[in-house]
Amino acid sequence: MSEVRPDAADTLSGAAPLCAAAAAGHRRCAEILLRRGGGGGLSGGSSFGSDVHGRTPLHRAARGGHWDAAEALLKEPGSSLQLDKGDSEGKTPLMSAAAEGHSGLVELLLSRGAKLEARDGEGLTALGWACLKGRPQVAALIMDQGADLAAKDKTGEKLNVALITLEIKVFFQMVNDIFLLLRRVSFMTN
């Protein structure tokens, strides 16, 4: 019988079991794998820590919106080194969470020290990704954390983030006001 290795990478994706567990949001499996493998890949460069695209387990949990799995990974010694680690395109876990609209994960990553103004290979920040992917709640959250509204991409072009995010905030306030008004009308008619 062959030895079971928690750090053995999948031959197709290059992802180790920890990456797969994080991508699927299986916190308990991730915790078991971290205990068995010692979390060596979180602070080192082994296959235990990333797939062929350079995505770490934290990237995969953030992209999938798996708060519990991300929290388990962030409890591991050396996990702070993964907060701002870019994948093969330079995208950090914070950018992945922002692009997918996972506001809870954005808050978690920022609370653990993720860099708000980190840039990917194209020069986009988490705010740029939230705006590009149409994630208004995340964009508003990132703006409230003090994001640079005059950010430029790698070509030096302004991202027009300020106008987009301002419109988003105004839109959300209008929607909230309409919702409150409809609740009052519904309450009064019942």
C-alpha positions as CSV (number, residue, x, y, z in Angstrom):
1,M,0.0,0.0,0.0
2,S,1.4,3.4,-0.9
3,E,1.8,6.3,1.6
4,V,-0.9,9.0,1.7
5,R,0.7,12.4,1.1
6,P,-1.4,15.5,1.9
7,D,1.0,17.5,-0.1
8,A,0.7,15.4,-3.3
9,A,-0.4,17.6,-6.3
10,D,-3.2,16.6,-8.7
11,T,-1.6,15.7,-12.0
12,L,-4.2,17.8,-14.0
13,S,-4.5,21.1,-12.1
14,G,-1.3,20.9,-10.0
15,A,-3.5,21.5,-7.0
16,A,-2.8,19.7,-3.7
17,P,-5.6,18.4,-1.6
18,L,-5.5,21.6,0.6
19,C,-6.2,23.7,-2.5
20,A,-9.1,21.5,-3.5
21,A,-10.5,21.6,0.1
22,A,-10.3,25.4,0.2
23,A,-11.8,25.8,-3.3
24,A,-14.8,23.7,-2.2
25,G,-15.1,25.4,1.1
26,H,-14.4,22.3,3.2
27,R,-13.1,23.9,6.4
28,R,-12.8,20.7,8.3
29,C,-10.9,18.9,5.5
30,A,-8.6,21.9,5.3
31,E,-7.9,21.8,9.0
32,I,-7.1,18.1,8.9
33,L,-4.8,18.6,5.9
34,L,-3.1,21.4,7.7
35,R,-2.5,19.3,10.7
36,R,-1.3,16.3,8.7
37,G,0.9,18.4,6.4
38,G,2.0,20.9,9.0
39,G,0.9,23.8,6.8
40,G,4.4,23.9,5.2
41,G,3.1,25.2,1.9
42,L,1.5,28.2,3.5
43,S,4.8,29.8,4.3
44,G,7.0,27.9,1.9
45,G,6.9,27.3,-1.8
46,S,5.8,23.6,-2.0
47,S,3.0,22.3,-4.1
48,F,1.0,22.1,-0.9
49,G,0.7,25.9,-1.2
50,S,-0.3,26.6,-4.8
51,D,-1.6,25.2,-8.1
52,V,-0.1,25.5,-11.5
53,H,-1.5,29.0,-11.8
54,G,0.1,30.1,-8.6
55,R,-3.2,30.2,-6.7
56,T,-2.8,29.4,-3.1
57,P,-5.5,27.7,-1.0
58,L,-6.3,31.2,0.3
59,H,-6.8,32.4,-3.3
60,R,-9.1,29.5,-4.0
61,A,-11.2,30.0,-0.8
62,A,-11.4,33.8,-1.5
63,R,-12.5,33.2,-5.1
64,G,-15.2,30.7,-4.1
65,G,-16.5,32.8,-1.3
66,H,-15.6,30.3,1.4
67,W,-15.2,32.4,4.6
68,D,-14.9,29.4,6.9
69,A,-12.1,27.8,4.9
70,A,-10.3,31.1,4.5
71,E,-10.5,31.7,8.3
72,A,-9.0,28.3,8.9
73,L,-6.2,29.0,6.5
74,L,-5.5,32.4,8.1
75,K,-5.2,30.8,11.6
76,E,-2.2,28.8,10.3
77,P,1.3,30.0,11.2
78,G,2.8,31.8,8.2
79,S,-0.5,32.5,6.6
80,S,0.1,36.2,6.7
81,L,2.7,35.6,3.9
82,Q,-0.2,34.5,1.7
83,L,-2.4,37.6,2.1
84,D,-0.7,39.6,-0.6
85,K,0.8,36.8,-2.7
86,G,-0.1,37.2,-6.3
87,D,-1.0,34.3,-8.6
88,S,0.5,33.9,-12.0
89,E,-1.3,37.1,-13.1
90,G,-0.4,39.0,-9.9
91,K,-4.0,38.8,-8.5
92,T,-4.1,38.6,-4.7
93,P,-6.7,36.7,-2.6
94,L,-8.3,40.2,-1.8
95,M,-8.6,40.9,-5.5
96,S,-10.2,37.5,-6.1
97,A,-12.7,38.1,-3.3
98,A,-13.5,41.6,-4.6
99,A,-13.9,40.4,-8.2
100,E,-16.4,37.7,-7.1
101,G,-18.3,40.1,-4.9
102,H,-17.6,38.3,-1.6
103,S,-17.8,41.3,0.8
104,G,-17.4,39.2,4.0
105,L,-14.2,37.8,2.7
106,V,-13.0,41.2,1.7
107,E,-13.6,42.4,5.2
108,L,-11.9,39.3,6.7
109,L,-8.8,39.7,4.5
110,L,-8.5,43.4,5.2
111,S,-8.9,42.8,8.9
112,R,-6.0,40.4,8.8
113,G,-3.8,42.9,7.0
114,A,-4.2,42.4,3.3
115,K,-2.9,45.4,1.3
116,L,-5.7,47.5,-0.1
117,E,-3.6,49.0,-2.8
118,A,-1.7,45.9,-4.0
119,R,-1.7,45.7,-7.8
120,D,-1.9,42.8,-10.2
121,G,0.0,42.4,-13.5
122,E,-2.3,44.9,-15.2
123,G,-2.0,47.4,-12.4
124,L,-5.6,46.8,-11.1
125,T,-6.3,47.0,-7.3
126,A,-9.1,45.2,-5.4
127,L,-11.2,48.3,-6.0
128,G,-10.5,48.2,-9.7
129,W,-11.6,44.5,-9.8
130,A,-14.8,45.2,-7.9
131,C,-15.7,48.0,-10.3
132,L,-14.7,46.0,-13.4
133,K,-16.8,43.0,-12.3
134,G,-19.8,45.2,-11.2
135,R,-19.6,44.5,-7.5
136,P,-21.1,47.7,-6.0
137,Q,-21.3,46.6,-2.4
138,V,-17.7,45.4,-2.4
139,A,-16.6,48.6,-4.2
140,A,-18.3,50.7,-1.5
141,L,-16.7,48.7,1.3
142,I,-13.3,49.1,-0.2
143,M,-13.8,52.8,-0.7
144,D,-14.8,53.1,2.9
145,Q,-11.5,51.5,3.8
146,G,-9.7,54.4,2.1
147,A,-8.9,53.0,-1.3
148,D,-7.1,55.3,-3.8
149,L,-9.8,56.7,-6.1
150,A,-7.3,58.1,-8.5
151,A,-5.6,54.8,-9.2
152,K,-4.0,54.2,-12.6
153,D,-3.4,50.9,-14.3
154,K,0.0,49.9,-15.7
155,T,-0.4,52.0,-18.8
156,G,-0.9,55.1,-16.7
157,E,-4.6,55.4,-17.6
158,K,-7.0,56.5,-14.8
159,L,-9.4,53.8,-14.0
160,N,-12.3,56.3,-13.5
161,V,-12.9,54.5,-10.3
162,A,-14.1,57.6,-8.5
163,L,-17.0,58.3,-10.8
164,I,-18.0,54.7,-11.0
165,T,-18.0,54.1,-7.3
166,L,-19.7,57.4,-6.5
167,E,-22.5,56.4,-8.8
168,I,-22.6,53.0,-7.1
169,K,-22.9,54.6,-3.7
170,V,-25.7,56.9,-4.9
171,F,-27.5,54.1,-6.6
172,F,-27.4,51.9,-3.4
173,Q,-28.6,54.8,-1.3
174,M,-31.6,55.3,-3.7
175,V,-32.4,51.6,-3.7
176,N,-32.2,51.5,0.1
177,D,-34.5,54.5,0.4
178,I,-37.0,52.9,-2.0
179,F,-36.9,49.7,-0.1
180,L,-37.6,51.5,3.2
181,L,-40.5,53.4,1.6
182,L,-42.0,50.2,0.3
183,R,-41.8,48.6,3.7
184,R,-43.5,51.6,5.3
185,V,-46.3,51.5,2.7
186,S,-46.7,47.7,3.1
187,F,-46.8,48.1,6.9
188,M,-49.5,50.8,6.7
189,T,-51.7,48.8,4.3
190,N,-51.7,45.7,6.5
